[in-house]
């Protein structure tokens, strides 16, 4: 018997154990007393049963991150219980969540062995009820194979084509970055999974005393997980021309000229 919600048929399993289905909480009760009768007349003493709302995901983001983990994911839904341990589950990997408000929790994506889509859901720890699921996409860290051009003037703003792999498209406005000399960030445009573009920054002449000016270049699709700095971009002073000798010649392209500058 469920106080306030009527009677439910019980299934006797053994001398010390029986089971019954919990009725729907149509009365909006938070707790109620459970009693047992074997003859529909004599009733046992009651025990307390507590209702709660299982966790629900309405929205979450970002829903992608590198396989190294570390992406802070914000999850939104109704009535998260701050008094219970909430966890996020990425695929089959559980990670603790922090309750920010009753409708907002956050958790950090764990490392994952391969780049793939996995389910994302939330659950109260040690509870069998889970939320509906969203999809979280793990991607590999970006890698540079080559760049072109590999040099440009010291005033910067040379557009560089970067060829490589695992450049994630549609990762959000302003996320993709190029990083020069582990110091200078410029925005990048991802054309496809193997091509992105960015501009070189102006050279800081205080970065080198040798006269050989170059910056190591690394890239990121999300502005956080950067590739190894395996590419080198070299700077040069913009050339100037003082004279061309001779300054004229026939149209058959047979003239060799000397350029002084």
Backbone bond lengths (Angstrom), bond angles and torsions (degrees), N, CA, C in turn:
res aa  C-N    CA-C-N  psi(-1)  N-CA   C-N-CA  omega(-1)  CA-C   N-CA-C  phi
1 X - - - 1.450 - - 1.534 108.94 -
2 X 1.334 114.81 135.51 1.465 120.98 -179.83 1.525 106.83 -112.79
3 X 1.332 114.93 108.06 1.455 120.87 -174.13 1.527 110.85 -54.32
4 X 1.315 116.25 121.61 1.450 121.44 179.48 1.508 113.95 89.64
5 X 1.353 118.25 -14.21 1.458 121.04 -177.61 1.523 112.57 -124.37
6 X 1.326 117.56 7.18 1.443 120.32 175.01 1.510 114.59 89.77
7 X 1.341 115.62 -162.33 1.460 122.82 -175.30 1.520 110.76 -108.00
8 X 1.338 114.94 147.73 1.460 122.19 174.18 1.524 107.99 -129.73
9 X 1.335 118.07 140.33 1.459 122.06 -179.56 1.531 109.48 -67.46
10 X 1.323 116.15 135.56 1.468 122.73 179.65 1.520 110.33 -105.85
11 X 1.308 116.43 150.05 1.460 123.51 177.54 1.522 108.27 -110.28
12 X 1.336 117.16 112.72 1.463 121.53 -179.13 1.528 108.39 -78.91
13 X 1.344 115.22 119.37 1.465 121.13 -178.11 1.517 111.06 -96.09
14 X 1.317 117.09 -39.67 1.464 121.09 179.59 1.528 108.37 -154.71
15 X 1.322 115.52 -176.08 1.459 121.31 -179.85 1.521 111.58 -61.70
16 X 1.343 116.92 -26.09 1.476 120.40 -176.24 1.525 113.24 -118.00
17 X 1.338 118.45 8.26 1.463 118.51 -172.52 1.520 111.27 -145.21
18 X 1.321 116.15 134.62 1.460 121.36 170.68 1.518 108.76 -143.01
19 X 1.338 116.66 163.56 1.450 122.34 -178.73 1.514 110.33 -131.44
20 X 1.328 116.21 147.78 1.452 120.86 172.29 1.524 109.43 -152.16
21 X 1.307 114.77 158.64 1.463 120.99 -177.83 1.520 109.63 -83.77
22 X 1.324 116.03 136.12 1.463 120.41 177.05 1.522 108.54 -73.19
23 X 1.327 119.14 130.99 1.470 120.48 179.30 1.525 111.20 -73.93
24 X 1.318 115.80 156.87 1.463 120.59 175.83 1.519 109.76 -63.09
25 X 1.315 115.91 141.66 1.454 120.98 -176.61 1.528 110.09 -84.95
26 X 1.314 116.57 69.18 1.467 121.50 -176.97 1.523 112.54 -74.16
27 X 1.329 116.74 -16.76 1.463 120.26 -178.29 1.525 112.30 -91.85
28 X 1.316 118.05 -2.20 1.460 121.19 179.81 1.512 113.89 70.97
29 X 1.331 117.21 27.78 1.459 120.76 -178.59 1.528 110.57 -78.99
30 X 1.339 116.26 148.97 1.449 120.18 174.43 1.525 110.67 -92.54
31 X 1.311 117.12 -40.81 1.467 122.56 175.94 1.523 108.80 -134.63
32 X 1.332 115.63 156.61 1.460 120.42 174.04 1.523 108.74 -154.00
33 X 1.331 115.64 164.77 1.456 121.30 -179.62 1.527 110.07 -94.17
34 X 1.326 114.44 137.20 1.459 121.79 176.57 1.529 107.93 -105.21
35 X 1.335 116.75 128.26 1.463 121.45 177.96 1.520 109.25 -127.97
36 X 1.302 115.49 161.11 1.456 120.74 -176.04 1.525 109.82 -127.54
37 X 1.343 115.55 136.14 1.463 120.60 173.74 1.517 108.53 -131.75
38 X 1.336 115.54 138.81 1.457 121.10 178.33 1.529 112.35 -100.02
39 X 1.347 116.93 -15.10 1.472 119.55 -176.88 1.525 112.55 -129.45
40 X 1.315 115.96 9.32 1.464 122.64 178.83 1.522 112.40 68.27
41 X 1.350 116.13 16.59 1.466 120.27 177.23 1.520 110.67 -131.39
42 X 1.314 116.36 -59.63 1.458 120.91 -178.35 1.533 108.98 -82.98
43 X 1.324 114.82 129.57 1.472 120.68 -172.22 1.523 109.69 -117.58
44 X 1.328 115.89 136.61 1.469 120.78 179.18 1.526 110.36 -73.70
45 X 1.322 115.72 171.80 1.453 120.62 170.59 1.533 109.01 -67.69
46 X 1.322 116.10 157.35 1.455 120.13 -172.97 1.521 114.02 -95.08
47 X 1.317 115.11 158.60 1.460 123.25 170.07 1.525 108.04 -123.28
48 X 1.310 117.18 157.74 1.466 121.28 -174.28 1.527 109.94 -92.25
49 X 1.331 115.42 132.41 1.464 122.37 172.35 1.535 107.96 -118.72
50 X 1.320 117.01 134.05 1.469 122.04 -176.46 1.525 110.00 -112.11
51 X 1.314 116.53 129.56 1.456 121.91 174.12 1.529 110.15 -88.45
52 X 1.327 116.63 148.00 1.453 121.03 171.33 1.523 108.70 -148.09
53 X 1.314 115.19 164.26 1.460 120.74 176.90 1.523 109.64 -90.81
54 X 1.335 118.67 118.99 1.460 119.58 175.29 1.529 110.10 -58.68
55 X 1.337 118.37 152.40 1.463 120.17 -178.35 1.523 111.69 -64.98
56 X 1.312 115.47 146.80 1.459 122.68 -178.64 1.526 108.86 -130.66
57 X 1.328 117.40 139.08 1.462 122.10 171.46 1.521 108.35 -103.69
58 X 1.325 115.90 121.19 1.461 121.33 172.58 1.515 110.32 -96.82
59 X 1.338 116.65 -40.63 1.465 121.74 -179.40 1.518 107.90 -156.88
60 X 1.330 116.40 160.50 1.463 121.69 178.29 1.519 108.85 -158.20
61 X 1.311 116.65 156.60 1.456 120.29 176.49 1.526 111.11 -177.66
62 X 1.325 118.01 152.98 1.468 124.91 -4.53 1.521 110.76 -72.05
63 X 1.326 115.53 156.99 1.458 120.70 -178.27 1.524 111.42 -109.26
64 X 1.324 116.48 30.96 1.462 121.36 173.36 1.511 108.93 -154.61
65 X 1.332 115.54 153.63 1.456 120.03 -179.73 1.514 110.63 -172.37
66 X 1.349 118.02 166.00 1.459 121.66 -177.13 1.526 112.33 -71.70
67 X 1.330 115.79 157.30 1.464 120.63 -178.75 1.522 112.13 -65.58
68 X 1.323 118.09 -17.91 1.467 119.79 177.19 1.525 111.80 -71.27
69 X 1.354 117.70 -9.33 1.454 121.15 -179.08 1.519 111.67 79.89
70 X 1.330 115.35 -169.75 1.451 120.87 176.00 1.514 115.38 91.85
71 X 1.341 118.38 5.00 1.465 120.91 177.85 1.521 109.80 -81.89
72 X 1.326 116.83 123.93 1.467 120.82 177.49 1.523 109.05 -81.52
73 X 1.324 116.31 116.48 1.458 122.84 -176.19 1.521 109.07 -107.30
74 X 1.332 116.89 128.10 1.455 122.64 178.43 1.535 108.70 -100.00
75 X 1.316 115.67 126.93 1.465 122.57 -175.94 1.524 108.45 -117.58
76 X 1.344 115.55 135.29 1.458 120.78 -176.61 1.531 110.29 -122.88
77 X 1.325 115.70 140.01 1.459 122.21 179.04 1.519 109.54 -175.75
78 X 1.313 118.21 178.39 1.465 120.71 -176.76 1.524 113.11 -90.96
79 X 1.324 115.53 139.14 1.468 123.25 163.74 1.524 114.56 58.59
80 X 1.343 117.37 52.90 1.462 119.53 171.50 1.527 108.44 -72.10
81 X 1.318 115.60 131.40 1.459 122.43 -174.79 1.523 109.51 -85.80
82 X 1.328 116.11 110.10 1.462 120.43 -177.86 1.525 111.72 -67.58
83 X 1.326 117.01 -21.77 1.449 120.19 -178.66 1.520 114.23 -80.72
84 X 1.320 117.63 -5.57 1.463 121.03 179.90 1.521 109.43 -116.99
85 X 1.317 116.10 153.73 1.463 120.53 -179.46 1.531 109.30 -79.00
86 X 1.330 115.44 112.94 1.460 120.78 178.71 1.524 108.45 -94.21
87 X 1.332 116.63 138.03 1.459 121.13 177.43 1.529 109.64 -127.91
88 X 1.331 115.24 150.49 1.462 121.83 169.15 1.520 107.81 -101.31
89 X 1.324 116.02 145.63 1.463 120.82 179.73 1.520 107.75 -123.39
90 X 1.341 116.20 114.86 1.456 123.27 176.90 1.529 107.72 -100.74
91 X 1.349 116.37 106.01 1.461 118.37 -172.00 1.514 108.28 67.31
92 X 1.324 116.08 -108.64 1.471 120.51 175.86 1.522 111.20 -118.30
93 X 1.340 117.60 8.26 1.465 121.61 -176.01 1.521 109.27 -97.26
94 X 1.316 116.28 123.24 1.456 122.03 -178.55 1.531 110.24 -93.88
95 X 1.332 115.61 140.31 1.462 120.94 177.98 1.522 108.30 -142.14
96 X 1.326 118.82 141.72 1.473 120.25 -176.78 1.525 111.57 -67.56
97 X 1.318 115.28 149.49 1.462 122.28 177.87 1.518 109.21 -115.46
98 X 1.316 115.22 152.46 1.463 121.74 176.39 1.517 109.02 -108.61
99 X 1.328 116.39 127.27 1.461 120.87 177.90 1.524 107.99 -80.66
100 X 1.337 116.77 114.61 1.462 122.16 178.61 1.524 109.95 -86.22
101 X 1.326 116.28 -51.61 1.460 123.13 172.91 1.530 107.27 -139.63
102 X 1.321 117.32 -178.80 1.470 120.47 178.96 1.519 112.16 -64.72
103 X 1.330 117.33 -18.50 1.465 120.42 -179.24 1.515 113.48 -117.65
104 X 1.338 117.75 11.94 1.471 120.50 -173.49 1.516 109.60 -147.46
105 X 1.340 115.74 122.53 1.461 121.61 171.14 1.523 108.49 -126.66
106 X 1.323 116.32 162.82 1.455 119.66 176.53 1.522 109.20 -139.78
107 X 1.321 115.28 148.27 1.458 121.27 178.66 1.522 108.47 -147.62
108 X 1.314 116.70 165.06 1.464 122.55 -176.25 1.514 109.38 -111.81
109 X 1.336 116.16 130.28 1.464 119.74 -179.29 1.521 110.38 -64.70
110 X 1.329 117.37 134.45 1.466 120.48 177.53 1.529 110.32 -80.58
111 X 1.336 118.42 163.03 1.472 119.45 172.59 1.526 110.39 -59.46
112 X 1.336 115.20 148.08 1.459 120.19 179.46 1.521 108.00 -132.53
113 X 1.348 118.27 141.76 1.467 120.11 -171.52 1.524 115.09 -69.04
114 X 1.339 118.63 -27.53 1.462 120.64 -176.19 1.525 109.87 -138.73
115 X 1.328 114.98 157.77 1.463 120.75 175.27 1.528 108.62 -77.97
116 X 1.337 117.20 121.48 1.458 121.48 -178.39 1.526 109.48 -172.90
117 X 1.333 115.69 170.16 1.460 121.91 172.16 1.526 109.11 -85.29
118 X 1.340 116.25 136.21 1.461 121.14 176.16 1.529 108.33 -131.48
119 X 1.311 116.34 160.63 1.466 120.80 176.21 1.528 109.66 -76.81
120 X 1.311 115.76 146.55 1.458 122.27 173.15 1.524 107.81 -125.49
121 X 1.316 116.21 122.86 1.465 120.92 177.04 1.514 109.22 -145.73
122 X 1.326 116.50 169.43 1.456 121.17 179.40 1.523 109.35 -124.26
123 X 1.328 113.99 156.79 1.461 120.35 -173.72 1.521 107.71 -157.42
124 X 1.330 116.50 150.38 1.456 119.41 167.28 1.530 108.00 -81.41
125 X 1.315 115.93 135.28 1.465 120.69 -174.92 1.527 110.77 -57.14
126 X 1.327 114.80 138.38 1.467 123.52 179.34 1.524 113.17 64.85
127 X 1.327 116.15 19.79 1.460 120.35 176.86 1.528 108.05 -111.05
128 X 1.325 117.18 150.82 1.463 119.74 -178.19 1.519 112.53 -90.57
129 X 1.329 118.00 -9.20 1.460 120.61 -178.80 1.520 110.43 -90.58
130 X 1.319 116.23 131.14 1.463 122.03 179.48 1.525 109.03 -121.12
131 X 1.325 114.76 160.53 1.452 119.95 176.17 1.529 109.99 -77.01
132 X 1.324 115.72 171.10 1.460 119.28 166.33 1.525 107.79 -64.71
133 X 1.325 118.26 165.59 1.451 120.40 -171.51 1.524 112.25 -115.73
134 X 1.323 114.12 150.85 1.453 123.72 168.34 1.518 108.26 -111.92
135 X 1.321 117.32 176.38 1.462 121.51 179.81 1.516 109.66 -110.66
136 X 1.338 115.90 127.82 1.461 122.75 175.25 1.520 108.01 -111.34
137 X 1.334 116.15 130.67 1.461 121.44 -176.03 1.527 110.54 -103.25
138 X 1.327 116.29 120.63 1.463 122.17 171.18 1.531 109.20 -91.32
139 X 1.331 116.49 135.56 1.457 119.86 177.05 1.529 110.21 -128.94
140 X 1.343 115.28 156.21 1.463 121.20 178.64 1.516 110.52 -71.73
141 X 1.329 115.52 155.00 1.462 120.24 175.47 1.523 108.97 -67.48
142 X 1.323 115.64 140.23 1.466 120.68 -178.32 1.536 111.07 -61.64
143 X 1.348 115.12 150.55 1.463 121.12 178.67 1.521 109.45 -135.52
144 X 1.342 117.24 138.87 1.464 122.66 177.55 1.520 109.27 -98.49
145 X 1.343 116.11 131.17 1.462 121.49 172.29 1.527 111.69 -99.48
146 X 1.329 116.89 -42.66 1.471 120.48 179.64 1.525 108.95 -162.99
147 X 1.332 115.65 162.83 1.454 121.14 176.36 1.523 108.71 -132.97
148 X 1.314 116.32 157.63 1.456 120.46 177.37 1.524 111.33 -158.55
149 X 1.320 118.41 133.02 1.467 124.79 -5.72 1.526 110.72 -70.58
150 X 1.301 115.77 161.79 1.468 121.12 -178.51 1.521 111.71 -96.70
151 X 1.354 117.61 8.20 1.457 120.64 178.76 1.520 109.19 -150.43
152 X 1.344 115.78 162.75 1.454 120.53 -179.55 1.510 110.25 -170.58
153 X 1.339 117.90 169.45 1.457 121.41 -176.92 1.527 112.54 -69.60
154 X 1.349 114.76 158.88 1.459 120.54 -174.42 1.524 112.10 -66.78
155 X 1.333 118.54 -20.98 1.463 118.69 -179.33 1.530 112.22 -76.96
156 X 1.347 118.02 -4.44 1.454 121.67 174.16 1.515 113.84 81.68
157 X 1.336 115.22 -166.34 1.465 124.42 177.32 1.528 113.11 67.04
158 X 1.331 116.04 29.74 1.457 120.40 167.58 1.522 108.28 -84.62
159 X 1.344 117.20 125.33 1.465 119.06 177.88 1.524 108.97 -77.55
160 X 1.328 115.86 123.20 1.463 123.09 -176.11 1.523 108.91 -108.29
161 X 1.322 115.91 128.88 1.461 120.45 171.48 1.525 108.02 -91.67
162 X 1.313 115.77 122.69 1.466 121.77 -179.65 1.519 108.21 -106.69
163 X 1.311 116.66 122.72 1.469 122.56 176.40 1.519 108.93 -107.86
164 X 1.324 115.61 136.19 1.456 119.97 -178.73 1.512 111.10 -175.25
165 X 1.319 116.92 -139.97 1.463 121.02 -178.68 1.519 110.07 -149.97
166 X 1.324 114.78 161.33 1.470 124.14 178.43 1.522 112.07 61.85
167 X 1.333 116.64 36.73 1.462 120.61 171.28 1.532 106.82 -85.51
168 X 1.307 117.70 109.16 1.464 122.05 -172.48 1.518 109.36 -79.89
169 X 1.334 115.46 124.07 1.458 120.92 178.18 1.530 110.52 -84.13
170 X 1.341 115.09 156.13 1.471 122.32 175.99 1.518 112.24 53.67
171 X 1.331 115.17 42.31 1.465 119.47 -178.50 1.522 112.14 -89.64
172 X 1.332 116.70 3.84 1.457 120.30 -179.79 1.511 111.37 115.05
173 X 1.323 115.67 145.06 1.460 120.73 -176.65 1.527 110.77 -64.23
174 X 1.346 115.65 132.12 1.457 121.23 176.02 1.510 115.20 75.29
175 X 1.327 118.30 9.87 1.464 120.52 -178.11 1.538 112.50 -81.34
176 X 1.338 117.21 -45.41 1.463 120.62 -176.08 1.528 109.82 -66.69
177 X 1.333 115.83 136.38 1.459 121.48 -176.26 1.524 110.83 -140.18
178 X 1.338 114.82 151.24 1.460 122.13 163.71 1.523 107.52 -108.57
179 X 1.316 116.21 142.71 1.454 122.09 -178.63 1.524 109.17 -123.72
180 X 1.330 116.12 118.98 1.455 122.05 -178.03 1.526 109.73 -105.81
181 X 1.329 113.90 127.37 1.469 120.82 175.11 1.523 112.26 59.35
182 X 1.357 117.06 27.54 1.467 123.00 179.97 1.523 112.26 59.95
183 X 1.345 117.36 18.11 1.459 120.67 -172.76 1.523 113.54 -134.37
184 X 1.336 117.09 -43.07 1.455 121.18 -169.24 1.531 110.49 -107.06
185 X 1.335 115.64 121.69 1.464 122.20 -179.14 1.532 109.45 -100.55
186 X 1.325 115.57 138.24 1.460 120.65 168.91 1.523 108.26 -131.98
187 X 1.322 116.11 149.16 1.456 120.55 178.69 1.524 110.47 -67.35
188 X 1.319 116.10 147.18 1.462 121.72 179.38 1.522 109.69 -123.95
189 X 1.317 115.85 155.07 1.460 122.96 175.48 1.520 108.41 -116.55
190 X 1.329 116.41 121.58 1.468 120.98 179.56 1.525 108.36 -89.95
191 X 1.344 116.43 117.80 1.457 119.80 177.50 1.516 111.08 -85.42
192 X 1.320 116.88 -43.57 1.455 122.41 176.26 1.517 107.62 -156.36
193 X 1.321 117.02 -173.85 1.464 121.21 -172.94 1.519 113.89 -66.78
194 X 1.348 117.59 -10.74 1.467 119.87 -178.77 1.529 113.25 -124.36
195 X 1.336 117.98 4.49 1.466 120.55 -175.92 1.516 110.77 -140.38
196 X 1.327 115.93 130.33 1.455 121.03 170.09 1.524 108.94 -141.19
197 X 1.336 115.31 162.14 1.461 121.61 -178.79 1.521 109.12 -127.93
198 X 1.337 115.47 143.15 1.461 120.59 171.86 1.518 108.55 -153.77
199 X 1.334 116.90 163.08 1.461 122.61 179.90 1.517 109.99 -100.50
200 X 1.330 115.30 144.09 1.461 119.90 175.39 1.518 109.98 -71.99
201 X 1.332 117.74 144.05 1.466 119.91 175.14 1.528 109.69 -81.25
202 X 1.326 118.22 162.05 1.470 119.12 172.15 1.529 110.33 -59.79
203 X 1.331 115.73 147.19 1.460 120.28 179.09 1.516 110.09 -76.43
204 X 1.324 116.03 130.98 1.457 121.19 171.74 1.521 107.30 -87.04
205 X 1.336 116.65 110.61 1.463 120.70 -174.24 1.519 112.13 -65.01
206 X 1.307 117.60 -14.01 1.455 119.60 177.12 1.517 113.48 -80.70
207 X 1.343 117.61 -3.43 1.465 120.74 -178.04 1.521 113.00 -79.73
208 X 1.328 118.73 -13.65 1.463 119.73 -176.33 1.516 109.35 -147.31
209 X 1.329 115.25 140.15 1.462 121.40 175.36 1.520 112.11 -108.65
210 X 1.327 117.57 -2.20 1.466 121.07 -173.34 1.515 113.20 -91.27
211 X 1.325 117.71 -16.14 1.461 120.08 -174.94 1.512 112.91 89.27
212 X 1.322 118.74 -10.11 1.470 122.25 175.33 1.526 107.07 -97.19
213 X 1.300 115.54 101.43 1.459 120.31 -172.43 1.529 110.64 -99.11
214 X 1.322 116.36 117.78 1.467 120.98 174.75 1.518 108.78 -153.56
215 X 1.322 115.03 155.88 1.454 122.39 174.31 1.523 108.12 -122.34
216 X 1.335 116.07 137.59 1.453 120.27 169.12 1.527 108.92 -76.15
217 X 1.315 115.77 144.41 1.460 121.15 -173.21 1.522 110.39 -120.94
218 X 1.323 115.80 131.93 1.466 121.98 170.22 1.522 107.94 -131.61
219 X 1.332 117.05 161.70 1.461 121.44 -175.41 1.525 109.93 -133.83
220 X 1.336 114.58 159.25 1.457 121.16 178.16 1.512 109.17 -145.50
221 X 1.327 116.33 141.33 1.464 120.84 176.43 1.515 112.17 -85.96
222 X 1.345 117.35 -20.19 1.463 119.97 -176.49 1.524 113.29 -120.45
223 X 1.330 117.93 2.84 1.456 120.91 -179.88 1.506 114.14 78.97
224 X 1.351 117.03 4.40 1.458 120.62 -178.08 1.530 112.33 -126.53
225 X 1.335 116.86 -51.31 1.463 121.00 -178.60 1.529 108.63 -92.85
226 X 1.334 116.93 106.32 1.460 121.63 -176.48 1.527 111.18 -99.89
227 X 1.339 114.71 148.13 1.461 121.08 175.77 1.519 109.39 -69.07
228 X 1.330 116.47 168.06 1.447 120.00 170.36 1.531 109.49 -65.60
229 X 1.336 116.47 146.62 1.468 121.02 -177.71 1.531 109.31 -81.35
230 X 1.342 115.36 75.13 1.461 120.51 -174.58 1.525 112.91 -95.28
231 X 1.333 118.21 -6.94 1.467 121.52 -179.01 1.525 109.33 -109.84
232 X 1.326 115.51 149.10 1.464 121.52 -179.51 1.521 109.60 -122.56
233 X 1.321 116.26 128.98 1.461 122.08 175.11 1.520 107.97 -110.27
234 X 1.339 116.64 122.81 1.464 122.92 -175.01 1.524 110.67 -101.63
235 X 1.333 115.83 139.80 1.463 121.79 179.19 1.527 110.84 -103.44
236 X 1.322 115.39 150.02 1.465 121.17 174.15 1.522 109.28 -141.87
237 X 1.333 115.35 157.75 1.455 120.06 173.64 1.521 109.07 -70.92
238 X 1.317 115.79 138.54 1.465 119.84 179.75 1.535 109.19 -62.50
239 X 1.358 119.01 123.16 1.472 120.15 -178.66 1.524 112.00 -69.02
240 X 1.333 114.83 149.04 1.462 121.54 173.68 1.524 109.07 -124.10
241 X 1.320 116.47 145.53 1.460 122.34 -179.37 1.519 109.06 -105.52
242 X 1.373 115.47 127.38 1.452 120.69 176.16 1.531 111.82 -96.26
243 X 1.351 115.77 -38.68 1.472 117.67 -179.62 1.522 110.25 -158.52
244 X 1.355 115.02 155.90 1.460 122.86 174.29 1.533 106.81 -126.62
245 X 1.362 116.49 123.37 1.460 120.72 -177.94 1.527 110.02 -127.43
246 X 1.323 120.39 127.02 1.470 125.10 -10.91 1.518 111.48 -71.96
247 X 1.314 115.95 165.48 1.450 121.28 -175.53 1.514 112.22 -97.24
248 X 1.347 118.17 4.09 1.451 120.82 177.01 1.520 109.21 -151.54
249 X 1.346 116.74 161.93 1.456 121.74 -179.51 1.506 110.28 -174.79
250 X 1.339 116.91 172.11 1.461 121.40 -177.19 1.524 111.71 -69.03
251 X 1.333 114.91 164.14 1.464 120.88 -175.95 1.525 113.07 -77.80
252 X 1.342 118.50 -4.28 1.469 119.47 -175.78 1.521 113.12 -85.61
253 X 1.330 118.33 11.42 1.476 122.85 175.40 1.516 113.05 61.19
254 X 1.332 117.17 36.34 1.461 120.98 -179.97 1.515 112.92 -104.64
255 X 1.323 118.26 1.75 1.456 121.61 -176.26 1.520 110.79 -90.52
256 X 1.328 117.14 129.94 1.467 122.90 172.51 1.518 107.93 -99.38
257 X 1.306 115.99 128.01 1.456 120.00 -177.55 1.532 110.49 -114.86
258 X 1.307 115.70 153.78 1.462 123.10 174.72 1.523 108.23 -108.31
259 X 1.312 115.12 125.09 1.464 121.78 -178.39 1.517 108.32 -106.56
260 X 1.314 116.49 125.18 1.463 122.55 179.13 1.519 108.27 -111.50
261 X 1.349 115.08 135.12 1.449 118.38 -178.94 1.508 110.98 -168.38
